[in-house]
Amino acid sequence: MSQIIRAAFCGAGGIVRGNHLPNLEIRPEQYAVAGFYDLFADKAEEMAKGKYKVYTSYEELLSDDTVDLVVIATKPLSTHFTAAKQALEAGKHVLLEKPMAETVAECDELIALAKQNNRTLTVHHNRRLDLDFLSLQSVIAQGKLGDVRLIENRVMYNNYEPSDLVDWGVHLVDQSLVLNNSKLTEVSTVIAYPGKGMEDGGYFDATLRFAEGPAVRVAMLPRPNECIINGTPPLARFYAIGTKGSFVQRIIEDPRDLLNATQNFDNAHPEYKVPDFLKVIQKGYYDYLYETLTQGKSLLVKPEEARNAMRLIELISDSAKTNCTVKASGMISVS
């Protein structure tokens, strides 16, 4: 493989326009865009902008020997498995937009196929690089809180879609499994619509317990209108409690937010300097992927981790349906 990774897109929707394509185009020393395929040809044409190839079929894309990496960003979720399977069988590396696949069984099959074909398979859990998430990890790693007993990982906003349990919630559960990577033991959950399945469950609140380390409360909840009308300060994005103190991290959606008072300790003074912390975010998701593809470095998001995130979504749904705590069966170890 050359040092320039040629990437082609299966799917040409909003996430490609707003995230994937611009992140490739600003890295011309690492990536070149080969082209686009979409079931709706006009979408592919619009995305290509006359600069890139428009494939008339997915088979044409996969038969393009110049393509190293296929970025799969298709809807509905049920299309992920087949598209990824075909790409791996064609000898392509695969980046799947999250969630990984519709079922854990499909995730397992894709992982096995990637190993069989010696191809890289990863999932776009880019929220691991959110500034507020990195800040929380840094505080914990520095020992400022002592032994951490509880972490809250939550978002609150309006206008939820029933599909957000899988679509948005999978980001939160992935982060939660990074925050505590010991063995997950049990899950207890409340979901808005427990009878509709995980793809239409709506907002949720789950408590995760592990063999070691802190419990993690992960939640995606409606934000009361009063917070907006009265201008109430934004709620915490992360909250951590330890033996030496507690810590609140408010949401950071832009590097400039670091200049604001986004961190609150109850008994310690934060020692961050903005220029030092900004060094953490100079590498983006596609930089990490490039290092994997060209230098053999470890993936930022291993497929087994993305698979476990989907299994946890299943457990969250199961707990809500049965209205009880469930044992965390079906999780796999990640090396």
C-alpha positions in Angstrom: 0.0 0.0 0.0 1.2 3.5 -0.8 1.6 6.1 1.9 -1.5 7.9 0.4 -4.6 6.0 1.4 -7.3 6.1 -1.3 -10.8 6.1 0.3 -14.1 5.5 -1.3 -17.5 6.1 0.3 -20.5 3.8 0.4 -23.2 6.3 1.4 -23.3 10.0 0.7 -25.4 11.5 3.5 -25.1 14.2 6.1 -22.4 12.5 8.2 -20.2 12.2 5.1 -20.7 15.8 4.1 -20.3 17.2 7.6 -17.6 14.9 9.0 -15.8 12.3 6.9 -15.2 14.1 3.7 -13.9 17.4 5.2 -11.6 15.4 7.5 -10.1 13.6 4.5 -9.8 16.7 2.4 -7.7 18.5 5.0 -5.3 15.6 5.1 -4.0 15.4 1.5 -0.6 14.1 2.7 -2.5 11.1 4.1 -5.6 10.5 2.1 -7.1 10.9 -1.3 -10.8 10.6 -2.0 -11.4 8.1 -4.8 -15.2 8.5 -5.1 -18.7 7.9 -3.9 -21.5 5.4 -4.3 -25.0 5.9 -3.0 -28.3 4.2 -3.9 -29.5 7.7 -4.8 -27.2 8.7 -7.6 -28.0 12.4 -7.2 -26.6 12.3 -3.6 -23.3 10.8 -4.9 -23.1 13.4 -7.7 -23.7 16.2 -5.2 -21.0 15.0 -2.9 -18.5 14.4 -5.7 -18.8 18.0 -6.8 -17.3 17.1 -10.1 -14.0 16.4 -8.4 -14.3 12.8 -7.6 -15.6 9.6 -9.3 -19.2 8.6 -9.0 -19.6 4.8 -9.0 -22.7 3.5 -10.7 -22.8 0.4 -8.4 -21.2 -0.8 -5.2 -19.7 -3.7 -7.2 -17.9 -1.1 -9.3 -16.5 0.6 -6.2 -15.3 -2.7 -4.8 -13.7 -3.7 -8.0 -11.6 -0.5 -8.1 -8.1 -1.8 -7.4 -6.9 1.7 -6.5 -9.3 1.9 -3.4 -7.6 0.9 -0.1 -10.3 1.9 2.4 -14.1 1.8 2.1 -16.0 4.2 4.5 -19.5 2.8 5.0 -22.0 5.4 6.1 -25.4 4.0 5.1 -28.9 3.9 6.5 -30.7 2.0 7.8 -28.5 0.2 10.3 -29.5 -3.2 8.7 -27.3 -2.3 5.6 -24.1 -2.1 7.5 -23.4 -5.8 7.8 -23.7 -6.7 4.1 -21.8 -3.6 2.9 -18.9 -4.3 5.3 -18.9 -8.0 4.5 -18.7 -7.4 0.8 -15.9 -4.8 1.2 -13.8 -7.1 3.4 -14.3 -10.0 1.0 -13.0 -7.7 -1.8 -9.8 -7.1 0.2 -10.6 -3.6 1.4 -10.0 -2.0 4.8 -13.3 -0.9 6.3 -14.4 2.0 8.4 -18.0 1.6 9.5 -20.0 4.5 10.7 -21.4 3.7 14.1 -23.3 1.6 15.2 -21.2 -1.3 14.0 -24.1 -3.6 12.9 -27.6 -4.5 13.7 -26.8 -7.5 15.9 -23.8 -8.8 17.9 -23.8 -11.9 15.8 -23.2 -9.7 12.7 -20.4 -7.9 14.5 -18.7 -11.2 15.4 -18.9 -12.3 11.8 -17.3 -9.1 10.5 -14.5 -9.3 13.1 -13.8 -12.9 12.1 -13.9 -12.0 8.4 -11.5 -9.1 8.9 -9.0 -11.4 10.6 -9.4 -14.0 8.0 -8.6 -11.6 5.2 -6.0 -9.7 7.1 -7.9 -6.4 6.7 -8.4 -3.5 9.1 -11.9 -3.1 10.5 -12.9 -0.2 12.7 -15.9 1.9 13.7 -16.3 5.6 13.8 -16.6 6.2 17.6 -15.1 9.6 17.2 -16.6 10.9 20.5 -13.6 9.3 22.2 -11.8 12.5 21.1 -14.3 14.9 22.5 -12.6 17.6 24.6 -14.8 17.1 27.6 -14.2 13.4 27.5 -10.4 13.8 27.2 -10.5 16.3 30.1 -12.3 13.9 32.4 -9.8 11.1 31.5 -6.9 13.4 32.2 -8.3 14.4 35.7 -8.8 10.8 36.7 -5.4 9.7 35.3 -3.7 12.5 37.4 -5.2 11.0 40.6 -6.9 14.3 41.5 -10.0 12.4 42.7 -8.3 9.5 44.4 -10.1 6.2 43.9 -13.1 7.0 41.7 -16.3 5.5 42.9 -18.9 6.8 40.5 -18.9 8.5 37.1 -21.9 10.0 35.4 -21.8 10.2 31.6 -24.9 12.0 30.3 -26.3 14.2 27.7 -29.6 16.2 27.9 -31.3 17.9 25.0 -34.7 18.3 23.3 -36.3 16.7 20.3 -35.3 13.1 20.8 -35.9 10.6 18.1 -36.8 7.0 19.2 -33.8 5.7 17.3 -31.4 7.8 19.4 -30.9 5.0 21.9 -28.8 3.2 19.2 -27.7 6.2 17.1 -26.6 8.6 19.9 -26.6 6.2 22.9 -24.0 4.0 21.4 -21.4 6.8 21.7 -22.2 7.1 25.4 -21.9 3.4 26.1 -18.6 3.3 24.1 -17.2 6.1 26.2 -18.5 4.4 29.4 -16.7 1.2 28.5 -13.5 3.2 28.0 -13.8 4.9 31.4 -14.0 1.5 33.1 -12.4 -1.3 31.0 -12.7 -3.9 33.7 -15.2 -6.7 33.4 -18.8 -5.5 33.1 -21.0 -7.4 35.6 -24.5 -6.0 35.6 -26.8 -3.5 34.0 -29.9 -1.8 35.3 -31.9 0.5 33.0 -34.9 2.7 32.4 -35.9 3.4 28.8 -38.7 5.6 27.4 -40.2 2.9 25.2 -39.0 -0.5 26.5 -41.4 -2.5 24.4 -40.3 -1.1 21.1 -36.8 -2.6 21.0 -33.4 -1.0 21.1 -33.8 0.7 17.7 -36.9 2.6 18.9 -36.3 2.8 22.6 -35.8 6.5 22.9 -34.0 8.1 25.9 -32.6 6.0 28.7 -30.8 6.0 32.0 -28.6 3.0 32.9 -26.3 2.1 35.8 -23.3 -0.1 34.9 -21.4 -2.1 37.5 -18.0 -3.6 37.0 -15.8 -6.2 38.7 -13.4 -3.4 39.6 -13.3 0.4 39.6 -16.2 2.9 39.5 -19.8 2.3 38.6 -20.9 4.3 35.6 -24.2 6.0 35.2 -24.8 6.6 31.5 -27.9 8.6 30.5 -29.5 10.3 27.5 -32.4 12.4 28.9 -34.7 15.2 27.8 -33.7 18.6 28.9 -36.6 20.5 30.5 -37.7 23.6 28.6 -37.3 25.6 31.8 -33.5 25.3 31.4 -33.8 27.0 28.1 -36.4 29.6 29.0 -34.7 30.8 32.2 -31.2 30.5 30.9 -30.2 28.0 33.5 -26.5 27.1 33.2 -25.8 23.9 31.2 -25.9 20.7 33.1 -22.8 18.6 33.6 -21.6 16.5 30.7 -19.5 14.4 33.1 -19.5 14.1 36.9 -17.0 12.0 38.8 -16.8 11.2 42.6 -13.7 9.9 44.2 -12.2 9.4 47.7 -10.3 12.8 47.4 -13.1 14.9 45.9 -15.5 15.3 43.0 -15.4 16.9 39.6 -17.8 18.4 37.2 -17.0 18.7 33.5 -19.4 20.8 31.5 -19.8 20.2 27.8 -17.1 21.4 25.4 -18.2 21.6 21.8 -15.5 23.8 20.5 -11.8 24.4 21.6 -12.6 28.0 22.4 -14.9 26.6 25.2 -11.7 25.7 27.1 -11.3 29.4 27.9 -14.5 29.2 29.9 -14.9 27.8 33.4 -15.8 24.4 32.2 -14.3 22.4 35.1 -15.3 22.5 38.7 -13.4 20.7 41.6 -14.9 20.7 45.1 -11.5 20.6 46.9 -8.8 21.0 44.3 -7.7 23.7 41.9 -7.4 22.6 38.2 -3.9 23.0 36.9 -4.7 22.9 33.1 -3.2 25.5 30.8 -5.1 25.8 27.6 -2.1 25.5 25.2 -1.0 22.3 26.9 -4.4 20.7 26.8 -4.9 21.7 23.2 -2.0 19.5 22.3 -4.1 16.5 23.1 -6.6 17.2 20.3 -4.2 17.9 17.4 -4.7 14.4 16.2 -8.0 13.5 14.9 -9.8 10.1 14.2 -8.4 9.8 10.7 -4.8 10.5 11.9 -5.0 7.5 14.3 -6.5 5.4 11.5 -3.7 6.5 9.1 -1.1 5.4 11.6 -2.8 2.0 11.9 -2.9 1.5 8.1 0.6 2.7 7.3 2.6 1.9 10.5 0.7 -0.9 12.1 -0.1 1.0 15.2 -3.0 -0.1 17.4 -6.5 1.0 16.4 -8.1 3.9 18.3 -11.3 1.9 18.2 -10.9 -1.9 18.0 -13.8 -3.7 16.4 -14.2 -5.9 19.5 -14.8 -2.7 21.5 -17.5 -1.5 19.0 -19.0 -4.9 19.2 -19.2 -4.7 23.0 -20.8 -1.3 22.8 -23.6 -2.9 20.7 -23.9 -5.8 23.2 -24.3 -3.3 26.0 -27.1 -1.6 24.0 -28.8 -5.0 23.9 -28.3 -5.4 27.6 -29.7 -2.0 28.3 -32.8 -2.9 26.2 -33.2 -6.2 28.0 -33.0 -4.7 31.4 -35.7 -2.1 30.5 -38.0 -4.8 29.0 -37.8 -7.0 32.1 -37.7 -4.1 34.5 -34.9 -5.6 36.5 -31.1 -5.7 36.7 -29.5 -8.1 34.2 -26.2 -9.9 34.3 -23.7 -8.6 31.7 -23.5 -11.8 29.6 -22.1 -11.9 26.1 -19.3 -9.4 26.5 -15.9 -10.4 25.1 -12.4 -9.5 26.3 -10.4 -7.0 24.2 -6.7 -7.3 23.9 
